[in-house]
Amino acid sequence: MQPEFNLCALLPVPKNSVRSHIVAINKLLTGDLFHPPETDTLEAIRRHFDSEGFSNLCDSSRNTIVQAVKRQLIQACPAYFTDLPVRYAIDEFFRSQKRKTQVSVRGRVLSPDQVVQLCSAAGEKTYLMACFLSLGLRVSEMTGIRLRDIGGAYYNPIDGRQYDNEIVVRIHGKGKTMRDILVPRWLLDRARTVFEGELFLFETSSHRKYSRQEVYSLITAAAKRVLGFHVSPHDFRKTFGTHMSVFPELMKQTMGHGGWQDGDVYRNHYVLVAPLRPHQIPPMQAVEKARDIRIRAS
């Protein structure tokens, strides 16, 4: 008679923990119950996948566990590499256990009014917030802009004109890639004046590069204060991508996507966010006043 397994009970961790499921099934695979792991092992894993604790996991967590368990099973089953029927059975089993995940950005795209409200609530960090909303950069890319990466006015080789209101900035992206983007001169000049960076465009008062956590805390705190809900730095990127989705090639170059298909997630919804204008952001005097108040308080 086939034994019943309560794999979640093997560890004193919550049943909805991804780690609990992975470690519990690893205990099953590394034990002496089934060698070689064939049909009986798959049936035991199937019963665990059908259990209530596993079924309640979100799709992404479930797929993470399924993929991890498959890797462990392959390591414990040499027949996977020599016996085609065994390999086919294992592949089909784990393929059937995965769920399709749908990515939606509709609920995380900020409206133009919300964008302006966030910029107005950032105090002396107004222009850091404005750059996030206007450029669609990742946190590491934004905080990693060095002063030496800022070039001159944009020259268009097609029409032979120089556009003094757009500045070329080199961005160091994922995978040691680099790309050039255009930044409005007014926004860049104000950011340099306010932050007074020595090495990076955005530096703290002690001339230190902003950390990811500092940027995250700034954005989430401002959003909860003026909008009443959670907003992450990546939501700014999605907002920017929504506006750029009508220009796939331009979006690929500006946002640093590996291919233009990566921008498909930003389509099929109807919120178009216009670029920020100088009059929509608190003036320099207000930002400098907020900075002076902070300096006096410290």
Contacts in CASP RR format, 6 or more apart in sequence:
PFRMAT RR
TARGET T0000
AUTHOR 0000-0000-0000
METHOD contacts of the structure
MODEL  1
MQPEFNLCALLPVPKNSVRSHIVAINKLLTGDLFHPPETDTLEAIRRHFD
SEGFSNLCDSSRNTIVQAVKRQLIQACPAYFTDLPVRYAIDEFFRSQKRK
TQVSVRGRVLSPDQVVQLCSAAGEKTYLMACFLSLGLRVSEMTGIRLRDI
GGAYYNPIDGRQYDNEIVVRIHGKGKTMRDILVPRWLLDRARTVFEGELF
LFETSSHRKYSRQEVYSLITAAAKRVLGFHVSPHDFRKTFGTHMSVFPEL
MKQTMGHGGWQDGDVYRNHYVLVAPLRPHQIPPMQAVEKARDIRIRAS
2 40 0 8 1.000
2 43 0 8 1.000
2 44 0 8 1.000
3 33 0 8 1.000
4 47 0 8 1.000
5 28 0 8 1.000
5 44 0 8 1.000
5 47 0 8 1.000
5 48 0 8 1.000
7 21 0 8 1.000
7 24 0 8 1.000
7 25 0 8 1.000
7 27 0 8 1.000
7 28 0 8 1.000
7 48 0 8 1.000
7 51 0 8 1.000
8 15 0 8 1.000
8 20 0 8 1.000
8 21 0 8 1.000
8 24 0 8 1.000
8 48 0 8 1.000
8 51 0 8 1.000
8 53 0 8 1.000
10 23 0 8 1.000
10 24 0 8 1.000
10 27 0 8 1.000
11 20 0 8 1.000
11 23 0 8 1.000
11 24 0 8 1.000
13 19 0 8 1.000
13 20 0 8 1.000
13 23 0 8 1.000
14 20 0 8 1.000
15 53 0 8 1.000
16 53 0 8 1.000
16 56 0 8 1.000
16 57 0 8 1.000
18 57 0 8 1.000
18 61 0 8 1.000
18 64 0 8 1.000
18 65 0 8 1.000
21 48 0 8 1.000
21 54 0 8 1.000
21 57 0 8 1.000
21 65 0 8 1.000
21 69 0 8 1.000
22 65 0 8 1.000
22 68 0 8 1.000
22 69 0 8 1.000
22 72 0 8 1.000
24 48 0 8 1.000
25 45 0 8 1.000
25 48 0 8 1.000
25 65 0 8 1.000
25 69 0 8 1.000
25 72 0 8 1.000
26 69 0 8 1.000
26 72 0 8 1.000
28 41 0 8 1.000
28 44 0 8 1.000
28 45 0 8 1.000
28 48 0 8 1.000
29 37 0 8 1.000
29 41 0 8 1.000
29 69 0 8 1.000
29 72 0 8 1.000
29 73 0 8 1.000
29 76 0 8 1.000
30 76 0 8 1.000
33 40 0 8 1.000
33 41 0 8 1.000
33 44 0 8 1.000
34 40 0 8 1.000
34 41 0 8 1.000
34 44 0 8 1.000
36 76 0 8 1.000
36 77 0 8 1.000
36 78 0 8 1.000
36 79 0 8 1.000
37 73 0 8 1.000
37 76 0 8 1.000
37 77 0 8 1.000
38 77 0 8 1.000
38 79 0 8 1.000
38 86 0 8 1.000
38 89 0 8 1.000
39 89 0 8 1.000
41 73 0 8 1.000
42 89 0 8 1.000
42 90 0 8 1.000
42 93 0 8 1.000
45 69 0 8 1.000
45 73 0 8 1.000
45 93 0 8 1.000
46 93 0 8 1.000
46 97 0 8 1.000
48 54 0 8 1.000
49 55 0 8 1.000
49 66 0 8 1.000
49 97 0 8 1.000
54 62 0 8 1.000
54 65 0 8 1.000
57 65 0 8 1.000
59 99 0 8 1.000
59 100 0 8 1.000
59 101 0 8 1.000
60 101 0 8 1.000
62 97 0 8 1.000
62 98 0 8 1.000
62 99 0 8 1.000
63 98 0 8 1.000
63 99 0 8 1.000
63 101 0 8 1.000
66 94 0 8 1.000
66 97 0 8 1.000
66 98 0 8 1.000
67 94 0 8 1.000
67 98 0 8 1.000
69 94 0 8 1.000
70 90 0 8 1.000
70 94 0 8 1.000
73 80 0 8 1.000
73 90 0 8 1.000
74 80 0 8 1.000
74 90 0 8 1.000
77 86 0 8 1.000
77 90 0 8 1.000
79 86 0 8 1.000
79 87 0 8 1.000
80 86 0 8 1.000
80 87 0 8 1.000
80 90 0 8 1.000
81 87 0 8 1.000
103 265 0 8 1.000
105 238 0 8 1.000
105 242 0 8 1.000
105 265 0 8 1.000
105 266 0 8 1.000
105 269 0 8 1.000
106 269 0 8 1.000
106 271 0 8 1.000
108 231 0 8 1.000
108 232 0 8 1.000
108 235 0 8 1.000
108 238 0 8 1.000
108 239 0 8 1.000
109 235 0 8 1.000
109 238 0 8 1.000
109 239 0 8 1.000
109 242 0 8 1.000
109 269 0 8 1.000
109 271 0 8 1.000
109 273 0 8 1.000
110 118 0 8 1.000
110 133 0 8 1.000
110 231 0 8 1.000
110 235 0 8 1.000
110 236 0 8 1.000
110 239 0 8 1.000
110 273 0 8 1.000
111 271 0 8 1.000
111 273 0 8 1.000
112 273 0 8 1.000
112 274 0 8 1.000
114 227 0 8 1.000
115 133 0 8 1.000
115 239 0 8 1.000
115 273 0 8 1.000
115 276 0 8 1.000
116 276 0 8 1.000
116 280 0 8 1.000
116 281 0 8 1.000
117 226 0 8 1.000
117 227 0 8 1.000
118 129 0 8 1.000
118 133 0 8 1.000
118 219 0 8 1.000
118 222 0 8 1.000
118 223 0 8 1.000
118 226 0 8 1.000
118 227 0 8 1.000
118 231 0 8 1.000
119 126 0 8 1.000
119 129 0 8 1.000
119 130 0 8 1.000
119 133 0 8 1.000
119 276 0 8 1.000
119 280 0 8 1.000
119 281 0 8 1.000
119 282 0 8 1.000
120 126 0 8 1.000
120 226 0 8 1.000
120 281 0 8 1.000
120 282 0 8 1.000
121 222 0 8 1.000
121 225 0 8 1.000
121 226 0 8 1.000
122 128 0 8 1.000
122 129 0 8 1.000
122 218 0 8 1.000
122 222 0 8 1.000
123 282 0 8 1.000
123 286 0 8 1.000
123 287 0 8 1.000
123 290 0 8 1.000
124 194 0 8 1.000
124 287 0 8 1.000
124 288 0 8 1.000
124 290 0 8 1.000
124 291 0 8 1.000
124 294 0 8 1.000
125 218 0 8 1.000
126 194 0 8 1.000
126 281 0 8 1.000
126 282 0 8 1.000
126 286 0 8 1.000
126 287 0 8 1.000
126 290 0 8 1.000
127 187 0 8 1.000
127 190 0 8 1.000
127 191 0 8 1.000
127 194 0 8 1.000
127 195 0 8 1.000
127 281 0 8 1.000
127 287 0 8 1.000
128 142 0 8 1.000
128 191 0 8 1.000
128 195 0 8 1.000
128 202 0 8 1.000
128 210 0 8 1.000
128 215 0 8 1.000
128 218 0 8 1.000
129 218 0 8 1.000
129 219 0 8 1.000
129 222 0 8 1.000
130 187 0 8 1.000
130 191 0 8 1.000
130 276 0 8 1.000
130 281 0 8 1.000
131 137 0 8 1.000
131 142 0 8 1.000
131 183 0 8 1.000
131 187 0 8 1.000
131 191 0 8 1.000
131 202 0 8 1.000
132 142 0 8 1.000
132 219 0 8 1.000
132 233 0 8 1.000
132 236 0 8 1.000
132 237 0 8 1.000
133 236 0 8 1.000
133 239 0 8 1.000
133 240 0 8 1.000
133 276 0 8 1.000
134 183 0 8 1.000
134 184 0 8 1.000
134 187 0 8 1.000
134 240 0 8 1.000
134 275 0 8 1.000
134 276 0 8 1.000
135 142 0 8 1.000
135 181 0 8 1.000
135 183 0 8 1.000
135 240 0 8 1.000
135 254 0 8 1.000
136 236 0 8 1.000
136 237 0 8 1.000
136 239 0 8 1.000
136 240 0 8 1.000
136 241 0 8 1.000
136 254 0 8 1.000
136 255 0 8 1.000
137 171 0 8 1.000
137 181 0 8 1.000
137 237 0 8 1.000
137 255 0 8 1.000
138 173 0 8 1.000
138 174 0 8 1.000
138 233 0 8 1.000
138 234 0 8 1.000
138 237 0 8 1.000
139 212 0 8 1.000
139 215 0 8 1.000
139 216 0 8 1.000
139 233 0 8 1.000
139 234 0 8 1.000
140 173 0 8 1.000
140 212 0 8 1.000
141 171 0 8 1.000
141 172 0 8 1.000
141 173 0 8 1.000
142 202 0 8 1.000
142 215 0 8 1.000
143 200 0 8 1.000
143 202 0 8 1.000
143 209 0 8 1.000
143 210 0 8 1.000
143 211 0 8 1.000
143 212 0 8 1.000
143 215 0 8 1.000
144 172 0 8 1.000
144 200 0 8 1.000
144 201 0 8 1.000
144 202 0 8 1.000
144 209 0 8 1.000
145 169 0 8 1.000
145 171 0 8 1.000
145 200 0 8 1.000
145 201 0 8 1.000
145 202 0 8 1.000
146 199 0 8 1.000
146 200 0 8 1.000
146 201 0 8 1.000
147 192 0 8 1.000
147 197 0 8 1.000
147 198 0 8 1.000
147 199 0 8 1.000
147 200 0 8 1.000
147 201 0 8 1.000
149 169 0 8 1.000
149 170 0 8 1.000
149 171 0 8 1.000
149 172 0 8 1.000
149 201 0 8 1.000
150 167 0 8 1.000
150 169 0 8 1.000
150 188 0 8 1.000
150 201 0 8 1.000
151 167 0 8 1.000
151 168 0 8 1.000
151 169 0 8 1.000
151 170 0 8 1.000
152 167 0 8 1.000
152 168 0 8 1.000
153 162 0 8 1.000
153 163 0 8 1.000
153 164 0 8 1.000
153 165 0 8 1.000
153 166 0 8 1.000
153 167 0 8 1.000
153 168 0 8 1.000
153 185 0 8 1.000
154 162 0 8 1.000
154 163 0 8 1.000
154 166 0 8 1.000
154 167 0 8 1.000
154 168 0 8 1.000
154 182 0 8 1.000
155 161 0 8 1.000
155 162 0 8 1.000
155 163 0 8 1.000
156 162 0 8 1.000
156 163 0 8 1.000
164 185 0 8 1.000
165 184 0 8 1.000
165 185 0 8 1.000
165 186 0 8 1.000
166 182 0 8 1.000
166 183 0 8 1.000
166 184 0 8 1.000
166 185 0 8 1.000
167 182 0 8 1.000
167 183 0 8 1.000
167 184 0 8 1.000
167 185 0 8 1.000
167 188 0 8 1.000
168 180 0 8 1.000
168 181 0 8 1.000
168 182 0 8 1.000
168 183 0 8 1.000
169 180 0 8 1.000
169 181 0 8 1.000
169 182 0 8 1.000
169 183 0 8 1.000
169 188 0 8 1.000
170 178 0 8 1.000
170 179 0 8 1.000
170 180 0 8 1.000
171 178 0 8 1.000
171 179 0 8 1.000
171 180 0 8 1.000
171 181 0 8 1.000
171 256 0 8 1.000
172 178 0 8 1.000
173 179 0 8 1.000
173 256 0 8 1.000
174 256 0 8 1.000
177 256 0 8 1.000
179 253 0 8 1.000
179 254 0 8 1.000
179 256 0 8 1.000
181 253 0 8 1.000
181 254 0 8 1.000
184 275 0 8 1.000
186 278 0 8 1.000
187 276 0 8 1.000
187 278 0 8 1.000
188 201 0 8 1.000
190 284 0 8 1.000
190 287 0 8 1.000
191 201 0 8 1.000
191 202 0 8 1.000
192 201 0 8 1.000
193 284 0 8 1.000
194 284 0 8 1.000
194 287 0 8 1.000
194 288 0 8 1.000
194 291 0 8 1.000
195 201 0 8 1.000
195 202 0 8 1.000
195 203 0 8 1.000
196 203 0 8 1.000
197 203 0 8 1.000
197 207 0 8 1.000
198 207 0 8 1.000
199 207 0 8 1.000
199 209 0 8 1.000
200 209 0 8 1.000
200 210 0 8 1.000
202 209 0 8 1.000
202 210 0 8 1.000
203 209 0 8 1.000
203 210 0 8 1.000
204 210 0 8 1.000
204 214 0 8 1.000
205 294 0 8 1.000
205 295 0 8 1.000
205 298 0 8 1.000
215 233 0 8 1.000
216 232 0 8 1.000
216 233 0 8 1.000
219 231 0 8 1.000
219 232 0 8 1.000
219 233 0 8 1.000
219 236 0 8 1.000
220 230 0 8 1.000
220 231 0 8 1.000
220 232 0 8 1.000
223 229 0 8 1.000
223 230 0 8 1.000
223 231 0 8 1.000
224 230 0 8 1.000
237 255 0 8 1.000
238 266 0 8 1.000
239 273 0 8 1.000
240 255 0 8 1.000
240 273 0 8 1.000
241 251 0 8 1.000
241 255 0 8 1.000
241 263 0 8 1.000
241 266 0 8 1.000
242 266 0 8 1.000
242 269 0 8 1.000
242 271 0 8 1.000
242 272 0 8 1.000
242 273 0 8 1.000
243 272 0 8 1.000
243 273 0 8 1.000
243 274 0 8 1.000
243 275 0 8 1.000
244 250 0 8 1.000
244 251 0 8 1.000
244 254 0 8 1.000
244 255 0 8 1.000
244 266 0 8 1.000
245 251 0 8 1.000
245 263 0 8 1.000
245 266 0 8 1.000
245 267 0 8 1.000
246 272 0 8 1.000
248 260 0 8 1.000
248 263 0 8 1.000
249 260 0 8 1.000
251 257 0 8 1.000
251 260 0 8 1.000
251 263 0 8 1.000
251 266 0 8 1.000
252 258 0 8 1.000
252 259 0 8 1.000
252 260 0 8 1.000
252 262 0 8 1.000
252 263 0 8 1.000
255 263 0 8 1.000
257 263 0 8 1.000
END
